[in-house]
Amino acid sequence: MPLSAAQLGIWYAIKAGTSASAYSIAEYTRIFGSVDKGLFETALRQLISEVEVLRLRFFESDGAVRQSCRAGRMAAFVFGRYSGG
């Protein structure tokens, strides 16, 4: 599937040396109390399976930039305990 004009602009900006982090959005949520890791992982996997944009990959093919949606294959989740000030 071809990229939108905005996606293509970002692709070329990154290829030209702009930091990809300029186009990344991060968020965190503080969770107080215990978490059922199995249930939490199940919920995340459900979210990823339902939201196509979370599974997009971008690549070059025959001189054109394309995108496709990955189906089914997900990385393993790593759980850690973090604290900060």
Backbone torsions as a table, in degrees:
resi	resn	phi	psi	omega
1	MET	NA	134.5	179.0
2	PRO	-67.7	158.8	177.4
3	LEU	-84.4	155.9	172.4
4	SER	-72.9	167.0	179.2
5	ALA	-58.8	-40.5	179.9
6	ALA	-66.0	-44.5	178.4
7	GLN	-61.9	-42.5	-179.6
8	LEU	-63.9	-39.8	177.0
9	GLY	-61.1	-42.6	177.8
10	ILE	-65.3	-42.5	179.1
11	TRP	-56.1	-50.0	-178.4
12	TYR	-67.8	-35.0	177.7
13	ALA	-63.5	-41.9	179.0
14	ILE	-67.7	-42.0	178.0
15	LYS	-61.6	-30.3	-179.0
16	ALA	-82.8	-3.2	175.0
17	GLY	114.5	-2.6	175.9
18	THR	-67.9	139.3	-179.8
19	SER	-64.1	130.8	178.1
20	ALA	-62.8	-24.4	-179.6
21	SER	-65.7	-19.6	177.2
22	ALA	-64.2	-20.4	-177.2
23	TYR	-111.5	10.7	-179.3
24	SER	-99.6	145.1	177.1
25	ILE	-122.8	131.0	179.7
26	ALA	-124.8	154.6	178.1
27	GLU	-153.0	151.6	173.8
28	TYR	-135.2	158.0	177.7
29	THR	-129.3	131.0	176.3
30	ARG	-83.6	130.9	178.4
31	ILE	-115.7	120.9	178.8
32	PHE	-99.4	134.8	-179.9
33	GLY	97.4	-174.8	-176.6
34	SER	-81.4	154.1	179.9
35	VAL	-126.3	130.9	173.1
36	ASP	-77.2	103.7	-174.4
37	LYS	-59.4	-39.1	179.4
38	GLY	-63.8	-44.8	179.5
39	LEU	-67.9	-39.7	178.7
40	PHE	-63.6	-44.6	178.3
41	GLU	-63.9	-41.2	177.3
42	THR	-59.3	-42.8	179.5
43	ALA	-64.8	-43.0	178.4
44	LEU	-64.2	-42.7	178.1
45	ARG	-62.5	-38.8	177.3
46	GLN	-63.3	-44.8	178.2
47	LEU	-58.7	-48.9	-178.7
48	ILE	-63.2	-37.6	-179.8
49	SER	-69.9	-27.3	-177.3
50	GLU	-91.9	-20.7	-175.1
51	VAL	-110.5	100.2	-173.5
52	GLU	-57.0	-39.1	-176.1
53	VAL	-61.3	-23.8	178.3
54	LEU	-75.7	-9.2	-178.6
55	ARG	-117.2	11.2	-178.9
56	LEU	-72.9	146.2	170.7
57	ARG	-131.7	148.4	-177.4
58	PHE	-118.1	141.5	-176.8
59	PHE	-157.0	162.4	175.2
60	GLU	-100.8	137.1	179.0
61	SER	-146.1	123.0	-180.0
62	ASP	51.7	42.3	176.6
63	GLY	78.8	1.5	179.4
64	ALA	-117.4	147.4	176.1
65	VAL	-88.5	131.4	-177.0
66	ARG	-128.6	168.7	173.6
67	GLN	-137.0	149.2	174.2
68	SER	-144.7	159.3	-178.5
69	CYS	-102.2	123.7	177.1
70	ARG	-73.6	139.7	179.0
71	ALA	-116.4	132.7	168.7
72	GLY	80.0	-42.6	-172.5
73	ARG	-84.1	121.6	178.5
74	MET	-130.2	148.0	178.8
75	ALA	-71.6	161.3	175.8
76	ALA	-72.1	144.1	176.6
77	PHE	-87.0	140.2	176.6
78	VAL	-116.0	125.0	-179.9
79	PHE	-101.9	140.9	177.4
80	GLY	-144.2	167.3	178.2
81	ARG	-112.1	123.2	-176.1
82	TYR	-127.2	145.4	173.6
83	SER	-146.8	152.8	-179.2
84	GLY	-161.0	175.5	-177.3
85	GLY	-105.9	NA	NA
